[in-house]
Amino acid sequence: MHPPPPAADAMDFSQNSLFGYMEDLQELTIIERPVRRSLKTPEEIERLTVDEDLSDIERAVYLLSAGQDIQGTSVIANLPFLMRQNPAETLRRVLPKVREVLPVAGVEMQLTAAVSFLTILQEESVSVHTYAHSFLQVILLHLEHRDAGVSNAWLETLLSVIEVLPKETLRHEILNPLVSKAQLSQTVQSRLVSCKILGKMTNKFDAHTIKREILPLVKSLCQDVEYEVRSCMCRQLENIAQGIGTELTKSVVLPELIELSRDEGSSVRLAAFETLVNLLDVFDTDDRSQTILPLVKSFCEKSFKADESILISLSFHLGKLCHGLYGIFTPDQHLRFLEFYKKLCTLGLQQENGHNENQIPPQILEQEKKYISVRKNCAYNFPAMIVFVDPKNFHMELYSTFFCLCHDPEVPVRYTIAICFYEVSKLLNSGVYLIHKELITLLQDESLEVLDALIDHLPEILELMSTGGESSVQENKLSSLPDLIPALTAAEQRAAASLKWRTHEKLLQKYACLPHIISSDQIYYRFLQRMFTIVMTNNVLPVQKAASRTLCIFLRYNRKQEQRHEVIQKLIEQLGQGKSYWNRLRFLDTCEFIIEIFSKSFFCKYFFLPAIELTHDPVANVRMKLCYLLPKVKSTLKIPADKHLLQQLEMCVRKLLCQEKDKDVLAIVKRTVLELDRMEMSMDAFQKKFYEKDLLDQEKEREELLLMEMEQLEKEKQQSDGRPMSEKNFEKKRRDTKTPTALPKSLPISVPGPSGTSTPSTSKEIKKSKLTRSQSFNNQAFHAKYGSLDKCASKSPTVGYTPSVSGLGKTSVVSLTDDSFRTRNASSAPTAFSPAPSLPGTSRGTSNSVDPKSSASKDTQPRKATLKSRKSNP
């Protein structure tokens, strides 16, 4: 061990050290001095103080007359409010002061005034005539402010005003002065403003006025000596063409565009090119082939020798250009444009990139950034180029280019092609199998931005991949995608390891499509367990909820009863009875998803009692969340079959009302009791008010029953010939057995439970009868079995909570015979979800009818069919 250092070395309290501390304190004092000096003196405070008794109008006039700039700016910012409150006084007293202040105001006040004037226009505080009389001259006066930002702000306000002004006002107040403002003798800024105003006003006048008064100004500005003015006027030609019609566009605008496309200024040529592309729809085939196509061809040939900014614009508009000129290309021109596009897709990739970025000259770095923008634009236009070459020729013409874009070294390029991947898949249709490898590549991309862009349409892409390839056999739908499952699992793990939880949440939500893409066993062994782990261990609530919902969907479409029971067992024991209160909260989230996704009978069979068992939870947050869920829990019950479950629910709510000590939970319990009391219960037979919901629930039960039947038939088929039933047949059968959208009201729709203990038979007749039964559900049996229930249901009142002194009354239930209960028991619950002996849960009507007398006792009533007591800690 080292000896401890001397005390004098550890802390020196010598005189020199104290002098050093004093110097540091003096420095701090010097630092604080400017702060003290910046405080307002009493005289300044007095000057900034305003009498509180002044009205808003008087205060505004006073501050604009004698106040500071910041106070005047505040008044102008508050001008829309004053106009709403008292427009007449504001126009009479405040606005003249604003006119006086603005010519000498600073930039901030000018910008504030431009915004306030625009707000007054948009809110329509005054009529258009009054606005033009009071505000228009102020706007026109400041259009040529020496500050470019202020000038642009006033110009934007004026352009919005032009849209609402009448023609006569436009002519006298704006168009007539514009003739002199557009002359060469005026400043460049004045002529630039004139260009934008002309472009905005064109559609406000008739063709004769435009031709006589506006077009001469347009021609003059297109031939201005300054390239900025020519470029600005060129970009307004698109708006002008829309206002003057096709004939004048061909005779006036097109010649100007042709001349501007040959301009010596690159920005002017670029503006002419972009305007031509945007106006392609206006010109006929002759103009496109004889005039526009040669210009475009020349522009493309010279683009590599010009500035890279022209290449950026050209690459962005190339898809629109090829679409607009499609049909007039010769085969040679078609090939040239395609080769030009391919060259742009690899622009900048031929250079050596093994050098250090710190040693690259700035101009080279800037050039590489522009090349990246070009390739990004090419990726954006890739779907349009598929249409250009025809999807049938994709493999020969564009596959190599698509490969390069998916493997581009720059993230923005791969991000853009990932966004377009779904469009590409739709266009290829049956040829989508050609880009399977690129899908795997993008799923495995190191950048989460690329993955985030791809998964937006991942379900649709995977659906196309599984059904649109060469092979249409459902059993072989993964044979062409052997790396899909590893790529999907790796993508999820990469998202989970990052801090971008929104990407992780979105990916988990999109995984809900997998039951339609891959087999049930693959989901169970590769994805389902992972979803459960995320629910149990992840720290981000939205991610946990997304995983929980996807887990429920996986469970919904799982085809093996043993696997379903295992998952249900885990959900109840590790979430519902978990030691952490956080897991028990997630169990309630899962119950909410199960109510949404599964049938009512499924929830009541497995999750009803585990859910209401949490009314005894030691953590108040869990009990509070359960109270919010109770109305949805009650909505899953059907009377009279679920009478015993309803009594269990009532008992739990009464205990909460009587024993709850947390005031927040108790307040929510009381509100929940009132909501439960207002709820109307569903009956076994269909009711008009619940018809759509009951029909949807009936369809869910039908599919759950079909899962059980298909599993049984698959086992029988394996026993007979050793081959599993294809999922394609299962999907076809599921579609064939869907409930019709419109059914006769007199037809009681219920699902009779199949006999789970029937002796298996391998005869074709028995199999065929099973399939027929699962598809038709024998209406005669329905009438025979449910005749007594229909009679009782028609006489029974609506069942609900009856208010009492304690806040929760007894339930009014019409007594039914034992036969009616046995009828419901035999038909309501599909055996697809009959629990294993070790699985806790309850079944509709499987227990004996609960005695109302015994249920009223809170202390002596034993809870039949409840869960095992949970040993959990908060």
N, C-alpha and C positions, 0 to 999 in steps of 0.2 A: 504493500500500500504506500502511496505517496504521502509525505507529511503535509499537513494542512498549511496553506500559505500564511504568511505573517498578516497580522491584523491591519498593519499600516498599509499593506498592499491591497487588502480587500476593500477598504473604504478610507480615503484620505481626507481628513478634516483639517488639513494644514491651511495656513493663511492664503497661500497662492491658490489653492483649490476654491476657497470661499470667494476670492476676487473673481475667479472664472465664472462662478455661479451668478455673481452680481452683474457681470457683463452680459450673460445670457438673458437675465431679467430685463436689462436695459434694452436689448434688442427686441424682446417681446413688446416692451412699451412703445418702441418706435413703430412696430408693425401696427399697433392698435391706434396710433395717432390719426391716420387718414380716416379711420372709421368714425372717430369722434368728430373730426372736422366735417364729415359728410352729413351729420345730423342737422336738421333744420333749426334755425334760430327762432326765437319767439316772434320776431318781426315777420319772418317768412311764414311761419305757421298762421299768424294773424292774417297775412295777405291771402293765404290759401283757404281760409275759413269762409263759408257761405252761410248766410242767414237761413235757418231751418224753416222759417215761416214762409219762404218763397214758394210759389207753385212751380211745377215742373217747367212750364213755359218761361216764367220769369227767371228761374235759375239758369236755364239754357241760354237765354239772352244775355244774362249777366256774365256767365263764364265765357261766352264767345266774344264779349266786348272787353272784359278786363281780366280774364283768367289766364292761366298758364297754357302752354301748348298741349300738355297732357290732359288738361281739363277740357279744352276745346275738342280734342280727339274723342274724349269720352262722350261729349254731347253729340257729336256727329255719329258715333257708333250707336247712340240711343235714339237717333232720328226716326227709324221705323216704328219704334214704340210710341214716340210722340205723334206720329202720323196716324196711328191706330187710335190713340186716345183722344186727340183733338186736332184733326187735320186742318181745319180752317185757321186756327190760331197759329199752328206751326207754319203754314204757308205764309201767313201775314207777318209774323214777327221773327220766327227763327230762321227761315230760309234766306231772307235778305242778309242776315248776319253771316250765314254760311257762305254766301256769294262773296262777301267782303273779305272773309278770312282765307278762302282757298287760294287766291293768286299768290299769297306770300306764305302759304303753309308748307310744312315739311313733307317729306316722302310718306311718313306714317299716316299723317292726317289725310293726304291725298288718296292713299290706298283705302283707308277706312271710308272715305266719302264715296269712292267708286262702288264699294261693296254695299253701303247703305242705300245708295240710289237704286242699285239693282234689286235689293231686297224689297224696297217700296214698290217697284214695278211688279215683282213676282207676287207680292201679297195683295195687289190691286187695292191699295189703300185709297187711291183716288182714281177718277176716270182717266182714260187715255188722253182725252183732250186736255184736261188739267195737268196731267203729267208732262205732256209735250210743252205746254205753255210755261210751266214752272221749272222743269229740270233739264229739258233738252239742250238749251243754250249753254248751261253750265257744263254739261258733258262735252259738247262740241268745242267749248273754249279750251279744255284741258287735254284734247286729243294729242296735241303736239308738245307735250311736256318734255322738258329736257332729259328727264330720267326715263329710260326705256321701260322699266317695270311699271311706273305710273301710267305712261302712255298706253301700254298694253292693257292695263286694268280698265282704264276709261274706254278703250276700244271694245273690250268684251262687253261692257255695259251697253255701249251704243249698238252693237250687233244684236243684243237681246231686245233693245228698244225697237229696232227696225222691224222685227217680226210682228209687232202689234200696232205700229203706226199706220194711219190711213194713207192712201196714195198721194193725196194732195199735200199732206204734211211732208211726206218723203220728198216730193218733187221740189217744194219751195224751201224747205229747211235743210235738206241734205244734198239732193241731186244737183240743184243749180249751183250752190257753192263748190261742189265737187269738180265742176268743169275747170275752175281756176286752180284748185288745189292739186289737180293732176298734171299741171303744166311743168315743163322742164325747168322753168324758172323757180319752182318751189323746191323745198328741201327734199332729200331722199326719204326722210321719215314721213313727210307729208304725202309723198307719192306712194309709199308702202301702205299707209293707212287707206289711201284712195283705192288701191287694188282690193283690199279685203272688204271695203264697203261696197264696191261694185259687185263683187261675188255674192254678197248677201242680198243686195237689192234686186237682182235680176228676176227672181221669181215673183216679185211684187208687182211687176208691170206687164202689160200686154206686149205681144211680139212687135207690133208697129213702133211703140215707144222705145223698146229695147234697141231695135234696129236703127232708129233715127237719133237717139240721144246717148245710149250706153255703149253700143258697139264701137263707135268712133274713139271713145275714151279707152276702151279695151285694146284696140289696135295700137293706139299711141303708146300705151304702157307696155305692150308686148315688144315694142321696138325702142324702149328706153335705153339710154346710154349706160345706165348702171345695171350690172348683171343681177344684183339683188332684187331690183324692181322687176326685171324680166322674169326671174325665177318665181317671184311672189305672184305676179299676174298669171303666169303659166299654171300655177296650182289652183287658181280660181276658175280656170276655163272649164273644169268639170261641172261646177255649179252653174256657170253661165250656159253650158250646153243643155243642161236639164231644163233651163228656163226658156230657151229660144226654140226648141224643137229640132227635129232631125234635119230638115232642109237647110236651115240657117247654120246648123252645126257643120254640115258637110261643106257648105259654101264659104263660111267665115272662119269657124274654129279650126277645122282640119288643116287648111293652109298655114295658119299661124303655128300650129303644133309641128308641122313638117319643117317649117323654117327654124323654130326654136330647137328642134332635135338636132340641128346642125350648128348650133350656137358654139361659140368659142369657149364659153364658160361651162365647166363640167356640171356645176349645180343646176344650170339651166337645162342642159341636155337630160340630166337625171329627172328633173321635174316634168319635162316633156314626155319622157318614156313612161313614167308612172301615170301621167294623165291619159296617155294613149291606152295603156292597159285597162284603166278604169272605165274608159269609154268604148271598149270593144263591142259591147252589146248594142251601141247606138248605130254603128256602121254596118252596112250590108256586106255581102260576100265579096262583091267586086272591090269595094274599098279595102277590105281586109287583105285580099290576095294581091292587089296591084299597088297599094300604097303602104299599108301598115306592115305587112310581112317583110318587104325589103328593108324598111327602117329598123325593124326588130332584129333582123339578121345582121345588119351592119352594126347595130348597137352591141350585139353579143360578140361579134368578132373583134371589136375594138375595146371591149371591157377589160380584157386581161392586160392591155397596155396602159389603161387609165388608172385612176385612183381606185383603191380597194373598196371605198365606200359605194362606188357604182356596182361592184360585184355583190355587195350585201343587199342592195335594193333589187338587183336583177335576180338573185337567188330567191328572194322573198316572193317576188311576183311571177316566178317562172311557172308555177302550177296554174295560176289564173291565166297566164299567157297561153300555155299549151291547150288549156280547155277552150279559150276563146277562139283560137286559130285552128282547132281540131276540125279536120275534114277538108282543109284547103292545102295541107302539106302534101308535097310530092313524096314518094318513098325516100328519095335522097335527103330532102329537107327534114323529114321525120327522123331519119337516122342521125343527121347532124345535131338536131336539138337533143336527142337522147344522149349522144356522146358528150355534148356540152354539159348536160346535167350530171353525167357520171364523172366528168372531170371536176366539176364543182364539189361533188361529194367527197373527193379525196384531196381537195386543195389544201396544201400545207402539210400533208402527211408524208410527202416524199423527202422532206428535209431531215437531216440528222437531228435527233433530239436527245443525244446523250450528254450535252454540255450542261454546265452549271448555269442556272438562271441569273445569278449575280454577275456573270461575265458577258451576258448578252446585251448588246446595245439597246437603248430604249426604243429606237425606231423599229428594230426587229421584233421586240416584244409587242409593240403596238400592231405590227403587221400580223403576227400570229393570232392576236385577239380578233382581228377582223376576219381571218381565215376560219376561226372557230365559229364566228357568227354566220359565215357563209354556209358551213357544213350544217349548222343548226337549222338554218332556213331550208336547206335541202331535205333534212329529215322531216321538217314540217310539211313540205310539199310532196312527200313520198306517196301518199295515197292518190294524189292527183296524177302522178306519173304512172301509177299502175293502170289507171283508167286510160292514160295516153297510149300505153303499149299494149293494152288488152290483158286482163288477168291470165288468159291462156298462155301468153308469152312471158309470164313472170320469171319462170325458172331460167329461161334462156337469156332474157334481157336484163333483169333487175335483181336477181337473187344475189349475185356477188356484191352489188352495191348495198343491198339491204344487210348483208353480212358485215360489210365494212362499217356501216352506220351503227350497228348493234355492238361492234367491238371498237368503236372510236375511243381514242385515249382520253377524250375530254367529256366530263360529266354532262354539260349542257346538251351535247349532241345525243348522248344515250338517253337522257331524260326526255328529250323531244320525241325520239323514235319510240320510246316506251309509251308516251301518250298516244301516239298514232297506231300502236300495235293492234288495237281492237279494230280500227277502221281497215287496216291492212288485212286482218283475218276475215272480216266480212267480205271484202272485195275478192279475196282468193277463193272463198266458198269451199268447193270440194278439193281445191289445191292447198288448203291450209296446212296439210301435213308437211309441206315443204319448209315451213318455218318453225317446226317443233323445236329444233335445236336452239334457235334464237330465243324462244320463250324461256328455255332452261337457262340460257346465258344471262338474260336480263333478270331472272329470278335470283341468280347467284351473283348479281352485280355487287361490287364492294360498296357502292354508294346507296345509302338508304333513300335518297331523293329519287333515284331511278326506280327502286322498288315501290316507293309510294306512288309514283306516276303509273306504274304498270298495274297495281292492284285495284285501281279505280274501276276497271272493267274486267277484273280477273274471272268472275263467274261466267260472264259471257264468252270470254276467250276460251276457258276450259270446256265450256259446252260445245263451242265450235270445234275444238280439238277432238273431243270425244265422239262427235257425230258427223263431222264434215270431212273426215279423211277418206282415204281410198277404201279402207275396210269398214264396212257397216255392221259387222258382226259384233254384238255387244260384249261377248266374252273376251274379245281381243282388243277392247278399246284402250287398254294400256300397253299393248304390245309395241306400239310405235312411240310410246312415251315412257321408257324404262326409268328415266332419271327424274320423272316428275315428282314423285313422293319425296325422294331425298332433297330435291331442290326446294320444295315447299316447306319441309321441316327445317332445313338450313336457313331459309329466309325468315321463318318465325323466330328461330334462336338468335339470329343476327339482330332482328328488331328488338327482341327482349333484352339483349345485352347493351343496347344503346340507350340514350336518354330521350329519344324521340318516341314517347309513349303513344302519341296520336297515330303514328304509323303502325305501331304494334296493335293498337285497338282496331284500326281499320282492317288490318290483315286478318285478325281473328274473326271479325264480322264477315269478311269475304269467305272464310273457310266454311261457312255454313252451306255453301254450294256443293261441298265434296260428296255428300250422299248421292247426288245425281251424276257424279263423275267417276268415282272409284267404288270398289266393293265395300261391303259392310265390314268384313274382316280386316281389310287394310285400314279402314278408319279406326277400328277398335284397337288394333295393335300399334298404329303409328301416330294417331292424332288424339284419340279420346283420352288416353291416360295423360297426355301432355296438357290438354285443356283442364283436366282435374287438378294437375299440379299447379297451373297458373292461378286457378281459383283459390287454392290453398295457400300459396306462397307469395304471389305478386303483391307489391306494395301500392300499386296504382289502381284506384277504385274503378275508373272507366274500363281499364284493361280486364280487371276481374269480372266485371259485368258482361263484357263482350265474350270472354271465355266461357262464362256460365251459360249464356244464351246459346252459343255454338255447341256447347256440351249437350244441352237439352235437345237441340236439333239432331245431333248425332244419335242420341238415345232414341229419339222419335223414329228414326229410320233404321235402327239396328234390327237385324233379322233373326237374331238368336236369343231365345228366351233366357238362357243362362247368363249371357253377357248383359242383358238388360237388368236382370235381377242383381247381378254383381255391382253394376253402376248405381242402381237405386240404393242398395245396401250401403255403399260407400258414401253417397250423398247424405243419407240419414245419420249414419254413425259418425263420420268424420266432419261433416258440416253441421247438421242439425243437433248433434250431441257432442260437438267438438269442445275442447277445453277453452279455446279462445273465443271470446264474445264476438270478435271480428268474423270468425268462421260462421258463427250462428247467424249473424247479420246477412252474410252471403247466402246462407241457406234460404232465408226469406226472399232474397232476390231471385234465387233459383225457383222457388215456389211460384213466384209471380210469372216467370217465364214459362213454367210448366202449365199454368192455368191458360196462358196465351196459346201455347203450341199444341198441347194434348187435349184430349176430350175431358169432359167433366168427370166421367166415371174413372178415368185413369188417375186423376188427382185425388179423388175421394178414396180410391182403393189404397194408394200408397203414401200420400203426402198430407192428407187432411189432419189426421191425428198427430203426426210428428210436428206439424206446423202449430196447431193450437196448444200443443204441449209446452211451447215456449212462453205461454202466459205465466208460467211459474219460474221463468228465467230470473236469476239474481241480478242481472244488469238491466238498468232502466231503459237504456237505448234499444235493447232487443225487444222489450215489451212494448215500447213506443212504436217501433217499426211494425211489429205484429198488429198493433191496433189499426194502423193505416192500411194493412193488408186484409183485415177481417171482412170488409164488404166484398172484396173479390173472392175470398174464401167462401162466403155464404152464397155467392152467385153460382157456385159449382153444385149446389145441392138441388135435388129434385124431390118433390113431395108426391106421394108418401114414402117412396122407397128409402129416402135418406132421413127419415124421421129421427132415428137414433143418433145420427151425426149432428143433426140440428140441435138435439137436446144436449149433446156434448158441448157444442159451441155456446149454447145459452149458459150452461153451467160455468164455463170458463169466463165468460163475460161477467156473470154475477160475482164470481170470486174476485175479478179485477176491481169491480165497483166497490166491493165490501172491504177488500184487504189491501188495495193499492195505497202506498204511503207516499210515493213520489208525486208532488203536486202537478208537474208537467204531464206525466203519464196519465194521471187521473183526469186532467182536463181533456186530453185527447180521447180517453175512454168514454167520457160523457158525450163528446161530439160524435164518436163512432156509434154509440148506442142509438142516438137519434137517427143517424144515417141508416143503421141496420133496421130500425123500426119502419123507416119509409120504404125500404126495399120490398119488392113483390117477388115472391118465390115462383120458380118454374115448376110446372107439373109434369108428370110422366107423359101425358098426351100433349101434343103441340097446341100452343095458344097463339092467337093472332098477333098479340103484341110482342111475343118472343119468337115469331116464326123464323126470321132470318137467322137469329143466333142459334136456335135449336136445329135448324137445317145444317148450319155449319158444324155444330157439335156432332150431329148425326153422321156427317161425312167423315169427321175425324174418327169416330168410333168404327165406321165401316172400314177405313184404311187400317186401323189397328187390328181389327178382326182379320183382315186379309193377310196381314203380316204373319199372324199365327197360323192361318190355314196354309199359306205358302211354305212356311217352315215345316209343317207336318207333311205336306205333299213332297217336299224336297227330301225329307228323311225316307219316306216311302220309296221315292224314285231311286235314292242311293241304295236302298236295300234290294231293289229289283234289278237294276242294271249298273249300279256303281258309278253313275254320273250325276253331278249336281245340276239342279235346275238353273238355267241361265237367268241372269238379272234382266235381260231384255224381256223374257216372258213375264217376269214379275212386274216390270214397269207397264207392259201392255195390259196385263190383267188389272193393275191398279187403275189405269186410265179407263178401262172398260167398265169398271164397277163404280164409277163416280155417280153420286146422286144427281138426278136431273135438276136443272135450275128451276123448273116450274113443275110442281106436283099438285094433284087434286087436294083440296083442303080436307076432304072427307077421309083421306088415306092416312091412317096413323102410322108414322114412320118410326120404327124402333128396331133395334138390332137384337135378334135372339142369340143368346150365347150358344156356341157349338158345344157339343158334348166332348169335353177334354179327355174322358176315359173310354171313349169308344174303341173297339178293337180294330187295330190297323188292318187294312186289307189292301192287297196289291192288284186287285182286279180292276180292269179299265172302267167297268161300269160304276164302281163306287167312287173312283177318282173323278169321273166325269160328273157324277151327281154332286160331289163336293164343290167342284168348280162352279157348277150351275147354281148351287145354293148360295155360294159366296157372291155371285153376280146378281141374282134375282131377289134373294132374301124372302122368297115365298110369302106373298101377300096374304094368302088364306090363313096361314098360321098366325100372322099378326092379328087379324080380326078375331080369330078364335081365342087367342090368349089374352088380348087386351080389351075384350068386350066389357068385362067388369070394371076395369080401371077407368075406361072412358065414361062409364055411367057415374062412377064416383067423382071423377074429376069435374064433370059438368055440374055437380051439385056442391062441390066443396068450395068454401070461400078462399080468398087469397090468404096464404099463410105468411105471417111475418111477426115481428115483435110488437106486442101490445104494451103501450106505455102504462106504467104503474107508479106507485109512490117511490119505489126504489130506483126507478129509471128504466127498469127492464121487466116487462110482464111475462107471463107464461105464454107459450105458443099455442095458438088455436089450431088444432089438427083434427080433421074429420077421421073418425075411427074407421078402419077398414078390416075386412075379414082376413083371416090367415091365408086364404086362397089367393087373395089379391097380392099379398106380400110375396108369396111363393112364386107367383107369376112374374113379378118384377125381378125377383132374385134369379130366376132361371134365364132371364133374357137381357138384363141390363148390362152385365159386366162381361166383356169378351174374355175368354180364357187365355188370350195372348198375354194377359197381365196377371194371371192367377199367381199369387206370391208363392215363393218356395217356402218350405216349412220353417226355415230360419229367418225369413224376411219379416220384420215387423210391419204392420200395416192393418188396414181394415178393408172390408169389401162391402159394397152396397147391399144391405139386407142379409148379409150372411150370418150375422149374429141374431139372437132372439130379440124380439121386440122389447124395447125398454119400457119398463113399468113407469108410468108418469109419477106415481107416488114415490117410488124409490129414487127417481131422478131429482125430486125436489129437495132431498136431504143432501147437504153439502158434505157432511162429515162421514156418514155411514154408507154412501153409495160407492160400491167398488167400481173401478173403471175397467170395463171389459174391453178387450181388443185394443188397449193402449200400448204405447211403446214400453220397452224395458226402462226402468228408472235410469236417468242419465247422471253419471257422476262427473259433473263438469264444474269448472271454475270460471269465474268471470275473466 
